[in-house]
Amino acid sequence: MERYQAILAYDGTSFWGFQFQPGFRTVEGELRSALSSLGWSGRTVLSGGRTDAGVHAEGQTAVFDLEWAHAPEELQRALNAILPKDISCRALQVSAPDFHPRYRALRRCYRYRVLPAPERDPLRERYALRVWPAPDFDRMAEAARALPGKRDFRAFGSAPRLGSHTVRTIFRADWERQGEDLDFWIEADAFLFRMVRTIVGTLLEVGNGRRSPEEFQKLLESPPLGRSAPPAKAQGLCLMRIDYPEGDG
């Protein structure tokens, strides 16, 4: 029996998130089904992050234990032959027996893509939030510069477990222009429930003039002053990667 670490990419459009939910199509559910076809009899797949319904991933980490008599490369090929077309195993390796992808993670990186466009663009809108009029890039960039640091972010999300704290450390938060698209990049040790999407929704209100960068700054104070915006829609969000200590996994 070996423990395997897989890096998954998926189009989250048709999924009710990553985590297994009976009666709903989830990424974990599809992965469990594929593994069962290969002789897996486990009950749990560990993940580095539980993406919400509609959220995409390029670098999700999934870990499982399996009796497999062949090379990891053959297991990766076998999984990709069974998994549905909206999930891909991008890499796979044997990991340490006690490796846990959530607790060993150093940081997680997300990208949220905004498409400023006056008319619908069905193909691009699958992976981006279309907004019009175009938000003010400089105002959003100014507000985002206040985010990095260790603080209580409860104005932007709720703790994933009852009774757990809402303090997180953000290492990076900035906007980039990618052609016509506006990409918001954020890296942190961990995130609260719907934290990234709520931050983006609030930054977009800064960008369209509904609130100032100074008002955004007040939300970072403890206790928070004022209220955040509703979360931005899920389709613009993508889990890009999860970082671990060198040699870990």
C-alpha positions as CSV (number, residue, x, y, z in Angstrom):
1,M,0.0,0.0,0.0
2,E,1.4,3.4,-1.1
3,R,0.2,6.9,-0.5
4,Y,-0.1,8.9,-3.8
5,Q,-0.1,12.6,-4.4
6,A,-2.0,13.7,-7.5
7,I,-2.2,17.2,-9.0
8,L,-5.6,17.7,-10.6
9,A,-6.9,20.3,-13.1
10,Y,-10.7,20.6,-13.6
11,D,-13.3,22.7,-15.2
12,G,-15.6,23.4,-12.2
13,T,-18.6,24.5,-14.2
14,S,-20.6,21.2,-13.8
15,F,-19.4,20.3,-10.3
16,W,-20.9,21.1,-6.9
17,G,-17.4,21.8,-5.6
18,F,-14.5,19.4,-4.8
19,Q,-15.8,17.7,-1.7
20,F,-17.9,14.6,-1.9
21,Q,-21.6,15.1,-1.4
22,P,-24.0,12.2,-1.9
23,G,-26.4,12.9,-4.7
24,F,-24.3,15.6,-6.3
25,R,-21.6,15.6,-8.9
26,T,-18.3,16.6,-7.3
27,V,-14.7,16.3,-8.3
28,E,-13.9,14.0,-5.3
29,G,-16.9,11.8,-6.2
30,E,-15.6,11.4,-9.8
31,L,-12.0,10.7,-8.5
32,R,-13.4,8.1,-6.0
33,S,-15.3,6.4,-8.8
34,A,-12.2,6.3,-11.0
35,L,-10.0,4.9,-8.2
36,S,-12.6,2.3,-7.4
37,S,-12.3,1.0,-11.0
38,L,-8.6,0.5,-10.2
39,G,-9.2,-1.5,-7.1
40,W,-9.3,1.3,-4.5
41,S,-11.3,0.4,-1.4
42,G,-10.7,3.5,0.6
43,R,-13.3,5.8,2.1
44,T,-11.5,9.2,1.9
45,V,-9.5,11.3,-0.6
46,L,-7.6,14.1,1.1
47,S,-7.3,17.4,-0.6
48,G,-5.3,20.6,-0.3
49,G,-8.3,22.8,-0.7
50,R,-12.1,22.4,-1.0
51,T,-13.1,24.5,-4.0
52,D,-16.8,25.7,-4.1
53,A,-19.3,24.9,-6.8
54,G,-18.3,26.3,-10.1
55,V,-14.7,27.1,-9.1
56,H,-12.0,25.8,-11.4
57,A,-8.5,24.4,-10.6
58,E,-5.2,24.0,-12.4
59,G,-3.2,22.8,-9.4
60,Q,-5.4,21.0,-6.8
61,T,-3.7,18.4,-4.7
62,A,-5.4,15.1,-3.9
63,V,-4.0,12.3,-1.9
64,F,-5.1,8.7,-1.6
65,D,-3.8,5.3,-0.5
66,L,-3.8,2.5,-3.1
67,E,-2.4,-1.0,-3.7
68,W,-0.8,-0.5,-7.2
69,A,1.7,-2.9,-8.7
70,H,3.0,-0.6,-11.5
71,A,4.8,2.6,-11.9
72,P,3.2,5.9,-10.8
73,E,3.3,7.0,-14.5
74,E,1.0,4.1,-15.4
75,L,-1.4,5.0,-12.6
76,Q,-1.6,8.5,-13.9
77,R,-2.4,7.2,-17.4
78,A,-4.9,4.8,-16.0
79,L,-6.7,7.6,-14.1
80,N,-6.8,9.9,-17.1
81,A,-8.3,7.1,-19.2
82,I,-11.2,6.7,-16.7
83,L,-11.7,10.3,-15.4
84,P,-14.3,12.4,-17.2
85,K,-13.2,15.0,-19.7
86,D,-13.5,17.9,-17.3
87,I,-10.9,16.4,-14.9
88,S,-7.3,15.7,-15.6
89,C,-4.5,14.2,-13.5
90,R,-1.6,16.5,-14.4
91,A,1.0,14.8,-12.3
92,L,1.3,11.9,-9.8
93,Q,3.9,10.6,-7.4
94,V,4.4,8.5,-4.4
95,S,4.3,10.6,-1.2
96,A,5.3,10.1,2.4
97,P,2.9,7.8,4.3
98,D,1.9,10.6,6.7
99,F,1.7,13.3,4.1
100,H,-1.5,15.4,4.5
101,P,-2.1,18.0,1.7
102,R,-4.1,20.4,3.8
103,Y,-2.0,20.5,6.9
104,R,1.3,20.5,5.2
105,A,0.5,23.3,2.8
106,L,2.6,26.5,3.1
107,R,0.5,28.6,0.8
108,R,-2.3,28.5,-1.7
109,C,-2.5,30.6,-4.9
110,Y,-5.8,31.6,-6.6
111,R,-6.5,33.8,-9.6
112,Y,-9.7,35.5,-10.3
113,R,-10.3,36.7,-13.9
114,V,-12.5,39.7,-14.8
115,L,-13.5,40.4,-18.4
116,P,-14.5,44.0,-19.0
117,A,-16.7,43.8,-22.0
118,P,-20.0,45.4,-23.1
119,E,-21.3,42.3,-24.9
120,R,-21.6,38.7,-24.0
121,D,-18.6,36.4,-24.7
122,P,-19.9,32.9,-24.0
123,L,-16.6,31.0,-24.3
124,R,-14.5,33.4,-22.2
125,E,-17.2,33.9,-19.7
126,R,-17.0,30.3,-18.7
127,Y,-13.8,31.1,-16.9
128,A,-14.2,34.9,-16.2
129,L,-16.7,37.3,-14.8
130,R,-17.8,39.8,-17.4
131,V,-18.4,43.3,-16.1
132,W,-19.3,46.6,-17.7
133,P,-18.6,49.5,-17.5
134,A,-14.9,48.6,-17.0
135,P,-13.8,49.0,-13.4
136,D,-11.0,51.4,-12.6
137,F,-7.8,49.3,-12.5
138,D,-5.7,51.7,-10.5
139,R,-8.3,52.1,-7.8
140,M,-8.6,48.4,-7.3
141,A,-4.8,48.0,-7.4
142,E,-4.5,50.7,-4.7
143,A,-7.0,49.0,-2.5
144,A,-5.5,45.5,-2.9
145,R,-2.1,46.8,-1.7
146,A,-3.6,46.9,1.8
147,L,-4.3,43.2,1.9
148,P,-0.9,41.5,2.5
149,G,-0.1,40.7,6.1
150,K,-1.4,38.6,9.1
151,R,-4.7,39.8,10.4
152,D,-8.3,39.0,11.1
153,F,-10.2,38.7,7.8
154,R,-13.6,37.9,9.2
155,A,-15.1,40.9,7.2
156,F,-14.4,38.8,4.1
157,G,-15.4,35.3,5.1
158,S,-16.3,32.8,7.7
159,A,-14.2,30.1,9.4
160,P,-14.5,26.7,7.7
161,R,-15.1,24.9,11.1
162,L,-17.3,26.1,14.0
163,G,-15.1,27.7,16.6
164,S,-12.0,28.1,14.5
165,H,-10.3,31.4,14.1
166,T,-10.5,33.8,11.2
167,V,-6.9,35.1,11.2
168,R,-5.0,34.4,8.0
169,T,-1.7,35.6,6.4
170,I,-1.8,36.9,2.9
171,F,1.5,37.0,1.1
172,R,0.5,38.5,-2.2
173,A,-2.6,40.4,-3.5
174,D,-2.4,42.3,-6.7
175,W,-4.1,43.0,-10.1
176,E,-2.5,42.3,-13.4
177,R,-3.6,43.1,-17.0
178,Q,-3.7,40.1,-19.2
179,G,-4.7,41.4,-22.6
180,E,-8.2,42.6,-22.2
181,D,-8.6,40.6,-19.0
182,L,-8.0,41.8,-15.4
183,D,-6.5,39.1,-13.2
184,F,-6.5,39.3,-9.4
185,W,-3.8,37.1,-7.9
186,I,-3.8,36.2,-4.2
187,E,-1.6,33.9,-2.1
188,A,-2.2,33.0,1.5
189,D,-1.4,30.3,4.1
190,A,-5.2,29.5,4.0
191,F,-8.5,31.1,3.2
192,L,-11.8,31.5,4.9
193,F,-15.0,30.3,3.3
194,R,-15.7,32.4,0.2
195,M,-12.9,34.8,1.2
196,V,-11.3,35.3,-2.2
197,R,-14.6,35.8,-4.0
198,T,-15.8,38.3,-1.3
199,I,-12.5,40.2,-1.6
200,V,-12.9,40.4,-5.4
201,G,-16.6,41.5,-5.1
202,T,-15.6,44.3,-2.7
203,L,-12.6,45.4,-4.9
204,L,-14.9,45.6,-7.9
205,E,-17.1,48.0,-5.9
206,V,-14.0,50.1,-5.4
207,G,-13.3,49.9,-9.1
208,N,-16.8,51.1,-10.1
209,G,-16.8,53.9,-7.5
210,R,-19.3,52.5,-5.1
211,R,-16.7,52.6,-2.3
212,S,-13.3,54.2,-1.9
213,P,-9.9,52.5,-1.2
214,E,-10.1,54.0,2.2
215,E,-13.4,52.3,2.9
216,F,-11.9,49.0,1.8
217,Q,-9.0,49.6,4.2
218,K,-11.5,49.9,7.1
219,L,-12.8,46.4,6.5
220,L,-9.3,45.1,7.4
221,E,-9.5,46.7,10.8
222,S,-10.5,44.6,13.8
223,P,-13.3,44.7,14.5
224,P,-14.2,45.4,10.9
225,L,-16.0,48.6,10.2
226,G,-18.7,48.4,7.5
227,R,-19.8,45.5,5.3
228,S,-18.1,43.7,2.4
229,A,-19.8,43.2,-0.9
230,P,-21.4,39.9,-1.9
231,P,-19.0,37.3,-3.3
232,A,-18.1,37.6,-6.9
233,K,-19.5,34.7,-9.1
234,A,-17.7,31.4,-9.0
235,Q,-16.7,31.0,-12.6
236,G,-13.9,33.6,-12.5
237,L,-12.0,31.8,-9.7
238,C,-9.3,29.2,-10.3
239,L,-7.0,27.4,-7.7
240,M,-3.6,27.7,-9.5
241,R,-1.3,25.8,-7.1
242,I,-0.6,24.7,-3.5
243,D,2.9,25.0,-2.2
244,Y,4.6,22.6,0.2
245,P,8.0,22.5,1.9
246,E,10.8,21.4,-0.4
247,G,11.0,17.6,-0.6
248,D,7.6,17.2,1.1
249,G,4.9,15.0,-0.4
